[in-house]
Amino acid sequence: MLNTRIVIISGPCGTGKSSVAGMLAENSVYERAVHVHTDDFYGYIRKGYIGPWLAESKDQNTVVAETIAVCAASFAEGGYEVFIDGVIGPWYLEPWIKVAHTGINVYYILLRPDLQTTLLRGVNRKGPYDLVDPVVIEKMWKEFADTGLYESHVIDTTNHTVKESVKAIKDMLNENKLRIGI
């Protein structure tokens, strides 16, 4: 098995996941790296799409989570360091734990600024498909307010710039912290 890794950057909308994952991939110590933006996978659904924050989206979200994990594993097996950015709660880690059991190192990091900061960042995003509804952002933030066994994977990014968040994550990766499935 190649010595590659998958780094999942998770948290609610508006926490800086995409910016952080992109910067980590661009500055990877590996020869090859990829940034997988999980929102894109939802955009592939052309019929039967359900907003992933809605209760009735569970089956859809499970399929998408499993698909993303397979995609990430394929990149890792091909020698890429993989940075995943997405709203991946502990409740969707099973596919990633399966990937870890194949010998790929999988890390799980949760960005969680305080609610006020998350809302401010979230509603001010400008991407064409960015979720900016404050009611939905707050709902997602509350779902990540207590992550149980994964609370030690949380980084409070309330006062962080993107570069500061990247540095905190790099430090944790260098210390081999936050692995899952071991």
Secondary structure, 3 states (H helix, E strand, C coil): CCCCEEEEEECCCCCCHHHHHHHHHHCCCCCCEEEEECHHHHHCCCCCCCCCCCHHHHHHHHHHHHHHHHHHHHHHHCCCEEEEEECCCHHHCHHHHHHHCCCCEEEEEEECCCHHHHHHHHHCCCCCCCCCCHHHHHHHHHHCCCCHHHHHHEECCCCCCHHHHHHHHHHHHHCCCCEECC
